[in-house]
Amino acid sequence: MNYLLDTCVISEMIKPKPSSKVIKWLRSCRDESLFLSSLTVGEIQKGISKLPNSRKKNNLQEWMDKELIRRFDKRILGIDFKAAQKWGKIQASSELTGTKMPVIDSLIASIGIVHDMTVVTRDTGGMKNSGVRLFNPWK
């Protein structure tokens, strides 16, 4: 099984005191089964870019530019034609049923669906109506 890691999972990996459950789950997975979306890369970069100039900001930027890209090389998925189509269907359905989904969440869900992956996230509520398989390693 392959997994698409949501931004919260990547953020957890670099916390000074990460959740032992999340780290244990990540260690139980083969690296080749773990993927990121380009949206997660963007969300992480946004967070780093908003920090004031500091050692922490520099360290996080270096981690992203060197470690993250090395670890997930060739396993970062973008929004292609099929994912964009699936996203449009998810968004239409959520709007028609009155259960609007955040755009980023529904885009990540659409990537997970078209690549037959389980999305790993703490915030399962944001994607629960998309039809994507979800896993919360914090539980």
N, CA, C and O atoms as a GROMACS GRO file, in nm:
protein
  556
    1MET      N    1   0.084  -0.118   0.000
    1MET     CA    2   0.000   0.000   0.000
    1MET      C    3   0.089   0.124   0.000
    1MET      O    4   0.194   0.127   0.065
    2ASN      N    5   0.047   0.225  -0.074
    2ASN     CA    6   0.118   0.352  -0.078
    2ASN      C    7   0.040   0.459  -0.004
    2ASN      O    8  -0.083   0.458   0.000
    3TYR      N    9   0.114   0.553   0.054
    3TYR     CA   10   0.056   0.656   0.138
    3TYR      C   11   0.095   0.794   0.089
    3TYR      O   12   0.210   0.818   0.050
    4LEU      N   13  -0.001   0.886   0.090
    4LEU     CA   14   0.022   1.026   0.058
    4LEU      C   15   0.020   1.102   0.190
    4LEU      O   16  -0.085   1.112   0.256
    5LEU      N   17   0.134   1.157   0.229
    5LEU     CA   18   0.146   1.223   0.359
    5LEU      C   19   0.097   1.367   0.351
    5LEU      O   20   0.142   1.445   0.267
    6ASP      N   21   0.006   1.400   0.439
    6ASP     CA   22  -0.044   1.538   0.449
    6ASP      C   23   0.061   1.623   0.520
    6ASP      O   24   0.153   1.571   0.582
    7THR      N   25   0.045   1.752   0.510
    7THR     CA   26   0.142   1.847   0.565
    7THR      C   27   0.164   1.826   0.714
    7THR      O   28   0.276   1.839   0.762
    8CYS      N   29   0.059   1.795   0.787
    8CYS     CA   30   0.072   1.778   0.932
    8CYS      C   31   0.166   1.664   0.969
    8CYS      O   32   0.231   1.668   1.073
    9VAL      N   33   0.175   1.562   0.885
    9VAL     CA   34   0.265   1.449   0.911
    9VAL      C   35   0.410   1.494   0.894
    9VAL      O   36   0.496   1.461   0.975
   10ILE      N   37   0.436   1.569   0.787
   10ILE     CA   38   0.572   1.618   0.763
   10ILE      C   39   0.613   1.715   0.875
   10ILE      O   40   0.726   1.710   0.923
   11SER      N   41   0.521   1.801   0.915
   11SER     CA   42   0.550   1.894   1.025
   11SER      C   43   0.581   1.819   1.153
   11SER      O   44   0.669   1.859   1.230
   12GLU      N   45   0.510   1.711   1.177
   12GLU     CA   46   0.532   1.631   1.297
   12GLU      C   47   0.672   1.571   1.299
   12GLU      O   48   0.735   1.561   1.405
   13MET      N   49   0.721   1.532   1.182
   13MET     CA   50   0.853   1.469   1.172
   13MET      C   51   0.965   1.559   1.221
   13MET      O   52   1.068   1.510   1.268
   14ILE      N   53   0.947   1.690   1.210
   14ILE     CA   54   1.056   1.781   1.245
   14ILE      C   55   1.033   1.856   1.376
   14ILE      O   56   1.109   1.947   1.410
   15LYS      N   57   0.929   1.820   1.448
   15LYS     CA   58   0.904   1.882   1.578
   15LYS      C   59   1.013   1.838   1.677
   15LYS      O   60   1.065   1.727   1.666
   16PRO      N   61   1.045   1.924   1.773
   16PRO     CA   62   1.141   1.883   1.876
   16PRO      C   63   1.093   1.759   1.954
   16PRO      O   64   1.174   1.674   1.992
   17LYS      N   65   0.962   1.751   1.978
   17LYS     CA   66   0.904   1.636   2.049
   17LYS      C   67   0.787   1.582   1.968
   17LYS      O   68   0.671   1.609   2.000
   18PRO      N   69   0.816   1.505   1.862
   18PRO     CA   70   0.708   1.453   1.778
   18PRO      C   71   0.628   1.343   1.849
   18PRO      O   72   0.675   1.283   1.945
   19SER      N   73   0.510   1.320   1.799
   19SER     CA   74   0.425   1.212   1.851
   19SER      C   75   0.495   1.078   1.830
   19SER      O   76   0.536   1.045   1.719
   20SER      N   77   0.508   1.002   1.938
   20SER     CA   78   0.573   0.871   1.927
   20SER      C   79   0.492   0.777   1.837
   20SER      O   80   0.550   0.692   1.769
   21LYS      N   81   0.360   0.793   1.836
   21LYS     CA   82   0.277   0.708   1.750
   21LYS      C   83   0.305   0.735   1.603
   21LYS      O   84   0.314   0.642   1.523
   22VAL      N   85   0.318   0.862   1.568
   22VAL     CA   86   0.344   0.899   1.428
   22VAL      C   87   0.482   0.848   1.386
   22VAL      O   88   0.496   0.790   1.279
   23ILE      N   89   0.582   0.870   1.469
   23ILE     CA   90   0.718   0.827   1.436
   23ILE      C   91   0.724   0.675   1.425
   23ILE      O   92   0.788   0.622   1.335
   24LYS      N   93   0.658   0.605   1.514
   24LYS     CA   94   0.656   0.458   1.509
   24LYS      C   95   0.591   0.412   1.379
   24LYS      O   96   0.641   0.320   1.314
   25TRP      N   97   0.480   0.474   1.342
   25TRP     CA   98   0.414   0.436   1.218
   25TRP      C   99   0.504   0.463   1.097
   25TRP      O  100   0.518   0.378   1.010
   26LEU      N  101   0.564   0.582   1.092
   26LEU     CA  102   0.653   0.616   0.980
   26LEU      C  103   0.768   0.516   0.968
   26LEU      O  104   0.803   0.474   0.858
   27ARG      N  105   0.826   0.478   1.080
   27ARG     CA  106   0.938   0.382   1.079
   27ARG      C  107   0.894   0.244   1.034
   27ARG      O  108   0.975   0.166   0.985
   28SER      N  109   0.766   0.213   1.048
   28SER     CA  110   0.715   0.082   1.006
   28SER      C  111   0.692   0.074   0.855
   28SER      O  112   0.668  -0.034   0.801
   29CYS      N  113   0.697   0.188   0.788
   29CYS     CA  114   0.670   0.194   0.644
   29CYS      C  115   0.799   0.194   0.564
   29CYS      O  116   0.902   0.247   0.606
   30ARG      N  117   0.793   0.132   0.447
   30ARG     CA  118   0.904   0.142   0.353
   30ARG      C  119   0.905   0.283   0.296
   30ARG      O  120   0.800   0.337   0.263
   31ASP      N  121   1.023   0.343   0.284
   31ASP     CA  122   1.031   0.478   0.227
   31ASP      C  123   0.963   0.486   0.091
   31ASP      O  124   0.900   0.586   0.059
   32GLU      N  125   0.977   0.380   0.011
   32GLU     CA  126   0.921   0.379  -0.124
   32GLU      C  127   0.769   0.386  -0.126
   32GLU      O  128   0.709   0.413  -0.230
   33SER      N  129   0.706   0.362  -0.011
   33SER     CA  130   0.559   0.364  -0.005
   33SER      C  131   0.505   0.500   0.041
   33SER      O  132   0.384   0.520   0.047
   34LEU      N  133   0.595   0.593   0.073
   34LEU     CA  134   0.555   0.724   0.125
   34LEU      C  135   0.573   0.831   0.019
   34LEU      O  136   0.680   0.843  -0.041
   35PHE      N  137   0.468   0.908  -0.005
   35PHE     CA  138   0.468   1.011  -0.109
   35PHE      C  139   0.422   1.144  -0.050
   35PHE      O  140   0.355   1.148   0.053
   36LEU      N  141   0.458   1.252  -0.119
   36LEU     CA  142   0.411   1.386  -0.087
   36LEU      C  143   0.338   1.442  -0.207
   36LEU      O  144   0.359   1.397  -0.320
   37SER      N  145   0.252   1.538  -0.182
   37SER     CA  146   0.195   1.614  -0.293
   37SER      C  147   0.273   1.744  -0.305
   37SER      O  148   0.332   1.792  -0.208
   38SER      N  149   0.272   1.800  -0.424
   38SER     CA  150   0.338   1.930  -0.443
   38SER      C  151   0.269   2.037  -0.357
   38SER      O  152   0.331   2.138  -0.323
   39LEU      N  153   0.144   2.016  -0.323
   39LEU     CA  154   0.071   2.109  -0.237
   39LEU      C  155   0.130   2.111  -0.096
   39LEU      O  156   0.140   2.216  -0.034
   40THR      N  157   0.168   1.995  -0.046
   40THR     CA  158   0.232   1.987   0.084
   40THR      C  159   0.365   2.061   0.082
   40THR      O  160   0.398   2.133   0.176
   41VAL      N  161   0.441   2.044  -0.026
   41VAL     CA  162   0.566   2.118  -0.040
   41VAL      C  163   0.537   2.268  -0.032
   41VAL      O  164   0.608   2.343   0.036
   42GLY      N  165   0.434   2.312  -0.102
   42GLY     CA  166   0.396   2.454  -0.100
   42GLY      C  167   0.354   2.502   0.038
   42GLY      O  168   0.391   2.611   0.080
   43GLU      N  169   0.276   2.420   0.109
   43GLU     CA  170   0.233   2.459   0.243
   43GLU      C  171   0.352   2.470   0.339
   43GLU      O  172   0.357   2.561   0.421
   44ILE      N  173   0.446   2.378   0.328
   44ILE     CA  174   0.565   2.383   0.412
   44ILE      C  175   0.647   2.508   0.380
   44ILE      O  176   0.692   2.579   0.470
   45GLN      N  177   0.666   2.534   0.250
   45GLN     CA  178   0.743   2.652   0.211
   45GLN      C  179   0.674   2.780   0.260
   45GLN      O  180   0.741   2.874   0.304
   46LYS      N  181   0.543   2.784   0.251
   46LYS     CA  182   0.469   2.900   0.300
   46LYS      C  183   0.497   2.924   0.448
   46LYS      O  184   0.523   3.036   0.491
   47GLY      N  185   0.491   2.816   0.526
   47GLY     CA  186   0.517   2.828   0.669
   47GLY      C  187   0.657   2.878   0.698
   47GLY      O  188   0.676   2.964   0.785
   48ILE      N  189   0.756   2.825   0.627
   48ILE     CA  190   0.894   2.869   0.646
   48ILE      C  191   0.909   3.015   0.605
   48ILE      O  192   0.973   3.094   0.675
   49SER      N  193   0.851   3.051   0.492
   49SER     CA  194   0.865   3.188   0.439
   49SER      C  195   0.802   3.293   0.530
   49SER      O  196   0.844   3.409   0.528
   50LYS      N  197   0.704   3.254   0.608
   50LYS     CA  198   0.637   3.349   0.698
   50LYS      C  199   0.715   3.373   0.827
   50LYS      O  200   0.686   3.468   0.900
   51LEU      N  201   0.814   3.289   0.856
   51LEU     CA  202   0.892   3.306   0.978
   51LEU      C  203   0.983   3.428   0.967
   51LEU      O  204   1.030   3.461   0.858
   52PRO      N  205   1.007   3.495   1.079
   52PRO     CA  206   1.104   3.605   1.076
   52PRO      C  207   1.244   3.548   1.051
   52PRO      O  208   1.272   3.433   1.083
   53ASN      N  209   1.332   3.630   0.995
   53ASN     CA  210   1.469   3.585   0.972
   53ASN      C  211   1.530   3.540   1.104
   53ASN      O  212   1.534   3.614   1.201
   54SER      N  213   1.577   3.415   1.104
   54SER     CA  214   1.630   3.357   1.227
   54SER      C  215   1.705   3.228   1.192
   54SER      O  216   1.699   3.179   1.079
   55ARG      N  217   1.774   3.176   1.291
   55ARG     CA  218   1.842   3.047   1.274
   55ARG      C  219   1.739   2.937   1.245
   55ARG      O  220   1.762   2.851   1.160
   56LYS      N  221   1.627   2.942   1.315
   56LYS     CA  222   1.522   2.842   1.293
   56LYS      C  223   1.475   2.844   1.148
   56LYS      O  224   1.464   2.739   1.085
   57LYS      N  225   1.449   2.963   1.095
   57LYS     CA  226   1.404   2.974   0.956
   57LYS      C  227   1.510   2.919   0.862
   57LYS      O  228   1.478   2.843   0.770
   58ASN      N  229   1.636   2.955   0.883
   58ASN     CA  230   1.744   2.906   0.798
   58ASN      C  231   1.757   2.754   0.806
   58ASN      O  232   1.776   2.688   0.704
   59ASN      N  233   1.748   2.700   0.927
   59ASN     CA  234   1.758   2.554   0.944
   59ASN      C  235   1.643   2.481   0.875
   59ASN      O  236   1.665   2.379   0.809
   60LEU      N  237   1.522   2.534   0.890
   60LEU     CA  238   1.407   2.471   0.824
   60LEU      C  239   1.419   2.479   0.672
   60LEU      O  240   1.386   2.383   0.602
   61GLN      N  241   1.465   2.593   0.621
   61GLN     CA  242   1.481   2.606   0.476
   61GLN      C  243   1.586   2.509   0.425
   61GLN      O  244   1.569   2.447   0.319
   62GLU      N  245   1.696   2.495   0.498
   62GLU     CA  246   1.800   2.400   0.459
   62GLU      C  247   1.748   2.257   0.464
   62GLU      O  248   1.776   2.177   0.375
   63TRP      N  249   1.671   2.225   0.569
   63TRP     CA  250   1.611   2.092   0.580
   63TRP      C  251   1.522   2.064   0.459
   63TRP      O  252   1.526   1.956   0.400
   64MET      N  253   1.441   2.162   0.424
   64MET     CA  254   1.350   2.142   0.310
   64MET      C  255   1.428   2.126   0.180
   64MET      O  256   1.400   2.035   0.102
   65ASP      N  257   1.525   2.214   0.157
   65ASP     CA  258   1.599   2.213   0.031
   65ASP      C  259   1.690   2.092   0.015
   65ASP      O  260   1.718   2.050  -0.098
   66LYS      N  261   1.734   2.035   0.126
   66LYS     CA  262   1.828   1.922   0.118
   66LYS      C  263   1.767   1.790   0.161
   66LYS      O  264   1.766   1.693   0.084
   67GLU      N  265   1.715   1.785   0.282
   67GLU     CA  266   1.666   1.658   0.338
   67GLU      C  267   1.533   1.614   0.279
   67GLU      O  268   1.518   1.500   0.235
   68LEU      N  269   1.437   1.704   0.279
   68LEU     CA  270   1.303   1.666   0.232
   68LEU      C  271   1.305   1.625   0.085
   68LEU      O  272   1.248   1.522   0.049
   69ILE      N  273   1.371   1.702   0.002
   69ILE     CA  274   1.375   1.670  -0.140
   69ILE      C  275   1.452   1.540  -0.164
   69ILE      O  276   1.416   1.462  -0.252
   70ARG      N  277   1.558   1.517  -0.086
   70ARG     CA  278   1.635   1.393  -0.100
   70ARG      C  279   1.551   1.272  -0.058
   70ARG      O  280   1.549   1.170  -0.127
   71ARG      N  281   1.483   1.285   0.053
   71ARG     CA  282   1.405   1.172   0.104
   71ARG      C  283   1.288   1.135   0.012
   71ARG      O  284   1.256   1.018  -0.003
   72PHE      N  285   1.227   1.236  -0.050
   72PHE     CA  286   1.108   1.210  -0.132
   72PHE      C  287   1.135   1.227  -0.281
   72PHE      O  288   1.041   1.241  -0.360
   73ASP      N  289   1.261   1.224  -0.320
   73ASP     CA  290   1.296   1.236  -0.462
   73ASP      C  291   1.215   1.138  -0.546
   73ASP      O  292   1.211   1.018  -0.515
   74LYS      N  293   1.153   1.185  -0.649
   74LYS     CA  294   1.071   1.107  -0.743
   74LYS      C  295   0.942   1.054  -0.678
   74LYS      O  296   0.874   0.970  -0.736
   75ARG      N  297   0.910   1.103  -0.558
   75ARG     CA  298   0.786   1.063  -0.492
   75ARG      C  299   0.707   1.186  -0.446
   75ARG      O  300   0.642   1.184  -0.341
   76ILE      N  301   0.713   1.292  -0.527
   76ILE     CA  302   0.633   1.412  -0.504
   76ILE      C  303   0.536   1.424  -0.621
   76ILE      O  304   0.578   1.442  -0.736
   77LEU      N  305   0.408   1.415  -0.590
   77LEU     CA  306   0.304   1.410  -0.693
   77LEU      C  307   0.238   1.546  -0.711
   77LEU      O  308   0.206   1.614  -0.614
   78GLY      N  309   0.217   1.583  -0.836
   78GLY     CA  310   0.151   1.709  -0.867
   78GLY      C  311   0.007   1.689  -0.910
   78GLY      O  312  -0.046   1.578  -0.906
   79ILE      N  313  -0.054   1.797  -0.949
   79ILE     CA  314  -0.192   1.793  -0.996
   79ILE      C  315  -0.188   1.776  -1.147
   79ILE      O  316  -0.152   1.868  -1.221
   80ASP      N  317  -0.227   1.658  -1.193
   80ASP     CA  318  -0.232   1.633  -1.337
   80ASP      C  319  -0.378   1.640  -1.383
   80ASP      O  320  -0.466   1.677  -1.307
   81PHE      N  321  -0.400   1.605  -1.508
   81PHE     CA  322  -0.534   1.614  -1.567
   81PHE      C  323  -0.636   1.533  -1.487
   81PHE      O  324  -0.744   1.583  -1.455
   82LYS      N  325  -0.602   1.406  -1.456
   82LYS     CA  326  -0.697   1.320  -1.384
   82LYS      C  327  -0.725   1.372  -1.243
   82LYS      O  328  -0.839   1.368  -1.196
   83ALA      N  329  -0.622   1.419  -1.176
   83ALA     CA  330  -0.642   1.473  -1.041
   83ALA      C  331  -0.728   1.599  -1.045
   83ALA      O  332  -0.812   1.620  -0.958
   84ALA      N  333  -0.705   1.683  -1.146
   84ALA     CA  334  -0.785   1.805  -1.159
   84ALA      C  335  -0.931   1.771  -1.186
   84ALA      O  336  -1.022   1.835  -1.132
   85GLN      N  337  -0.955   1.670  -1.270
   85GLN     CA  338  -1.093   1.627  -1.297
   85GLN      C  339  -1.158   1.576  -1.169
   85GLN      O  340  -1.271   1.613  -1.136
   86LYS      N  341  -1.086   1.491  -1.096
   86LYS     CA  342  -1.139   1.434  -0.972
   86LYS      C  343  -1.167   1.546  -0.872
   86LYS      O  344  -1.268   1.543  -0.802
   87TRP      N  345  -1.078   1.644  -0.865
   87TRP     CA  346  -1.098   1.757  -0.775
   87TRP      C  347  -1.227   1.831  -0.809
   87TRP      O  348  -1.304   1.866  -0.720
   88GLY      N  349  -1.250   1.855  -0.938
   88GLY     CA  350  -1.372   1.923  -0.980
   88GLY      C  351  -1.496   1.847  -0.936
   88GLY      O  352  -1.594   1.908  -0.893
   89LYS      N  353  -1.493   1.715  -0.947
   89LYS     CA  354  -1.607   1.632  -0.905
   89LYS      C  355  -1.626   1.638  -0.754
   89LYS      O  356  -1.738   1.648  -0.705
   90ILE      N  357  -1.515   1.630  -0.680
   90ILE     CA  358  -1.523   1.636  -0.533
   90ILE      C  359  -1.580   1.771  -0.489
   90ILE      O  360  -1.669   1.776  -0.404
   91GLN      N  361  -1.529   1.879  -0.546
   91GLN     CA  362  -1.576   2.012  -0.510
   91GLN      C  363  -1.723   2.032  -0.545
   91GLN      O  364  -1.800   2.086  -0.465
   92ALA      N  365  -1.762   1.987  -0.664
   92ALA     CA  366  -1.903   2.001  -0.704
   92ALA      C  367  -1.994   1.925  -0.608
   92ALA      O  368  -2.096   1.977  -0.563
   93SER      N  369  -1.956   1.802  -0.578
   93SER     CA  370  -2.036   1.720  -0.488
   93SER      C  371  -2.045   1.784  -0.349
   93SER      O  372  -2.153   1.788  -0.290
   94SER      N  373  -1.934   1.833  -0.299
   94SER     CA  374  -1.936   1.892  -0.165
   94SER      C  375  -2.020   2.020  -0.162
   94SER      O  376  -2.089   2.048  -0.063
   95GLU      N  377  -2.015   2.097  -0.269
   95GLU     CA  378  -2.096   2.219  -0.274
   95GLU      C  379  -2.245   2.186  -0.287
   95GLU      O  380  -2.329   2.251  -0.224
   96LEU      N  381  -2.276   2.086  -0.368
   96LEU     CA  382  -2.417   2.048  -0.388
   96LEU      C  383  -2.479   1.990  -0.261
   96LEU      O  384  -2.600   2.003  -0.239
   97THR      N  385  -2.397   1.926  -0.178
   97THR     CA  386  -2.449   1.868  -0.054
   97THR      C  387  -2.434   1.962   0.066
   97THR      O  388  -2.472   1.927   0.177
   98GLY      N  389  -2.378   2.080   0.042
   98GLY     CA  390  -2.362   2.176   0.150
   98GLY      C  391  -2.250   2.144   0.248
   98GLY      O  392  -2.250   2.194   0.360
   99THR      N  393  -2.156   2.061   0.206
   99THR     CA  394  -2.044   2.024   0.293
   99THR      C  395  -1.913   2.066   0.227
   99THR      O  396  -1.830   1.982   0.194
  100LYS      N  397  -1.896   2.194   0.208
  100LYS     CA  398  -1.778   2.245   0.138
  100LYS      C  399  -1.649   2.196   0.201
  100LYS      O  400  -1.635   2.192   0.324
  101MET      N  401  -1.556   2.158   0.114
  101MET     CA  402  -1.424   2.113   0.158
  101MET      C  403  -1.321   2.221   0.128
  101MET      O  404  -1.330   2.288   0.025
  102PRO      N  405  -1.223   2.238   0.216
  102PRO     CA  406  -1.115   2.331   0.185
  102PRO      C  407  -1.046   2.289   0.054
  102PRO      O  408  -1.029   2.170   0.028
  103VAL      N  409  -1.008   2.386  -0.027
  103VAL     CA  410  -0.950   2.358  -0.158
  103VAL      C  411  -0.826   2.270  -0.148
  103VAL      O  412  -0.814   2.171  -0.221
  104ILE      N  413  -0.733   2.305  -0.059
  104ILE     CA  414  -0.610   2.226  -0.048
  104ILE      C  415  -0.642   2.082  -0.008
  104ILE      O  416  -0.587   1.988  -0.065
  105ASP      N  417  -0.731   2.064   0.090
  105ASP     CA  418  -0.768   1.928   0.132
  105ASP      C  419  -0.827   1.848   0.017
  105ASP      O  420  -0.792   1.732  -0.001
  106SER      N  421  -0.915   1.910  -0.059
  106SER     CA  422  -0.978   1.835  -0.168
  106SER      C  423  -0.880   1.808  -0.282
  106SER      O  424  -0.893   1.707  -0.350
  107LEU      N  425  -0.784   1.896  -0.304
  107LEU     CA  426  -0.680   1.869  -0.404
  107LEU      C  427  -0.592   1.752  -0.361
  107LEU      O  428  -0.561   1.664  -0.442
  108ILE      N  429  -0.551   1.750  -0.234
  108ILE     CA  430  -0.471   1.639  -0.183
  108ILE      C  431  -0.552   1.510  -0.192
  108ILE      O  432  -0.499   1.406  -0.231
  109ALA      N  433  -0.679   1.515  -0.154
  109ALA     CA  434  -0.765   1.396  -0.164
  109ALA      C  435  -0.774   1.347  -0.308
  109ALA      O  436  -0.768   1.227  -0.333
  110SER      N  437  -0.788   1.438  -0.403
  110SER     CA  438  -0.799   1.398  -0.544
  110SER      C  439  -0.671   1.330  -0.592
  110SER      O  440  -0.678   1.234  -0.669
  111ILE      N  441  -0.556   1.379  -0.549
  111ILE     CA  442  -0.429   1.315  -0.586
  111ILE      C  443  -0.424   1.175  -0.526
  111ILE      O  444  -0.384   1.080  -0.593
  112GLY      N  445  -0.465   1.161  -0.400
  112GLY     CA  446  -0.469   1.030  -0.336
  112GLY      C  447  -0.560   0.933  -0.409
  112GLY      O  448  -0.524   0.816  -0.427
  113ILE      N  449  -0.676   0.979  -0.450
  113ILE     CA  450  -0.772   0.892  -0.518
  113ILE      C  451  -0.718   0.844  -0.652
  113ILE      O  452  -0.720   0.725  -0.680
  114VAL      N  453  -0.669   0.936  -0.735
  114VAL     CA  454  -0.625   0.895  -0.870
  114VAL      C  455  -0.500   0.809  -0.867
  114VAL      O  456  -0.473   0.736  -0.962
  115HIS      N  457  -0.422   0.817  -0.758
  115HIS     CA  458  -0.303   0.733  -0.746
  115HIS      C  459  -0.327   0.612  -0.655
  115HIS      O  460  -0.234   0.540  -0.620
  116ASP      N  461  -0.453   0.590  -0.616
  116ASP     CA  462  -0.492   0.478  -0.532
  116ASP      C  463  -0.409   0.471  -0.403
  116ASP      O  464  -0.353   0.367  -0.369
  117MET      N  465  -0.403   0.584  -0.334
  117MET     CA  466  -0.326   0.593  -0.211
  117MET      C  467  -0.415   0.626  -0.092
  117MET      O  468  -0.526   0.678  -0.108
  118THR      N  469  -0.366   0.594   0.024
  118THR     CA  470  -0.429   0.634   0.149
  118THR      C  471  -0.366   0.766   0.192
  118THR      O  472  -0.244   0.776   0.199
  119VAL      N  473  -0.448   0.865   0.222
  119VAL     CA  474  -0.396   0.993   0.271
  119VAL      C  475  -0.378   0.982   0.422
  119VAL      O  476  -0.470   0.944   0.495
  120VAL      N  477  -0.258   1.015   0.467
  120VAL     CA  478  -0.224   1.008   0.609
  120VAL      C  479  -0.230   1.150   0.664
  120VAL      O  480  -0.155   1.238   0.622
  121THR      N  481  -0.320   1.170   0.760
  121THR     CA  482  -0.343   1.304   0.814
  121THR      C  483  -0.401   1.296   0.954
  121THR      O  484  -0.461   1.196   0.992
  122ARG      N  485  -0.385   1.402   1.028
  122ARG     CA  486  -0.450   1.414   1.158
  122ARG      C  487  -0.592   1.467   1.139
  122ARG      O  488  -0.683   1.433   1.214
  123ASP      N  489  -0.609   1.549   1.037
  123ASP     CA  490  -0.736   1.616   1.010
  123ASP      C  491  -0.821   1.534   0.912
  123ASP      O  492  -0.841   1.576   0.798
  124THR      N  493  -0.870   1.421   0.956
  124THR     CA  494  -0.949   1.335   0.867
  124THR      C  495  -1.084   1.398   0.834
  124THR      O  496  -1.142   1.366   0.730
  125GLY      N  497  -1.133   1.486   0.919
  125GLY     CA  498  -1.263   1.549   0.894
  125GLY      C  499  -1.265   1.633   0.768
  125GLY      O  500  -1.368   1.642   0.701
  126GLY      N  501  -1.153   1.696   0.736
  126GLY     CA  502  -1.146   1.782   0.619
  126GLY      C  503  -1.159   1.709   0.487
  126GLY      O  504  -1.194   1.770   0.386
  127MET      N  505  -1.132   1.579   0.487
  127MET     CA  506  -1.135   1.501   0.363
  127MET      C  507  -1.235   1.386   0.365
  127MET      O  508  -1.246   1.312   0.267
  128LYS      N  509  -1.306   1.369   0.474
  128LYS     CA  510  -1.387   1.248   0.491
  128LYS      C  511  -1.494   1.229   0.384
  128LYS      O  512  -1.529   1.115   0.354
  129ASN      N  513  -1.546   1.335   0.327
  129ASN     CA  514  -1.651   1.321   0.226
  129ASN      C  515  -1.598   1.312   0.083
  129ASN      O  516  -1.676   1.314  -0.012
  130SER      N  517  -1.467   1.303   0.067
  130SER     CA  518  -1.407   1.302  -0.067
  130SER      C  519  -1.406   1.163  -0.130
  130SER      O  520  -1.400   1.151  -0.252
  131GLY      N  521  -1.413   1.060  -0.048
  131GLY     CA  522  -1.403   0.924  -0.100
  131GLY      C  523  -1.263   0.867  -0.093
  131GLY      O  524  -1.242   0.751  -0.129
  132VAL      N  525  -1.166   0.945  -0.048
  132VAL     CA  526  -1.028   0.896  -0.036
  132VAL      C  527  -1.016   0.813   0.092
  132VAL      O  528  -1.082   0.840   0.192
  133ARG      N  529  -0.930   0.711   0.087
  133ARG     CA  530  -0.899   0.634   0.208
  133ARG      C  531  -0.815   0.723   0.300
  133ARG      O  532  -0.724   0.792   0.254
  134LEU      N  533  -0.846   0.720   0.429
  134LEU     CA  534  -0.777   0.804   0.526
  134LEU      C  535  -0.717   0.721   0.638
  134LEU      O  536  -0.772   0.617   0.676
  135PHE      N  537  -0.605   0.768   0.690
  135PHE     CA  538  -0.543   0.704   0.806
  135PHE      C  539  -0.488   0.812   0.898
  135PHE      O  540  -0.420   0.904   0.853
  136ASN      N  541  -0.519   0.802   1.027
  136ASN     CA  542  -0.472   0.896   1.127
  136ASN      C  543  -0.374   0.823   1.219
  136ASN      O  544  -0.416   0.747   1.306
  137PRO      N  545  -0.242   0.845   1.203
  137PRO     CA  546  -0.145   0.774   1.286
  137PRO      C  547  -0.136   0.827   1.429
  137PRO      O  548  -0.067   0.767   1.512
  138TRP      N  549  -0.204   0.935   1.459
  138TRP     CA  550  -0.206   0.988   1.596
  138TRP      C  551  -0.298   0.904   1.685
  138TRP      O  552  -0.285   0.908   1.807
  139LYS      N  553  -0.390   0.830   1.626
  139LYS     CA  554  -0.487   0.752   1.705
  139LYS      C  555  -0.436   0.613   1.734
  139LYS      O  556  -0.504   0.534   1.800
   0.00000   0.00000   0.00000
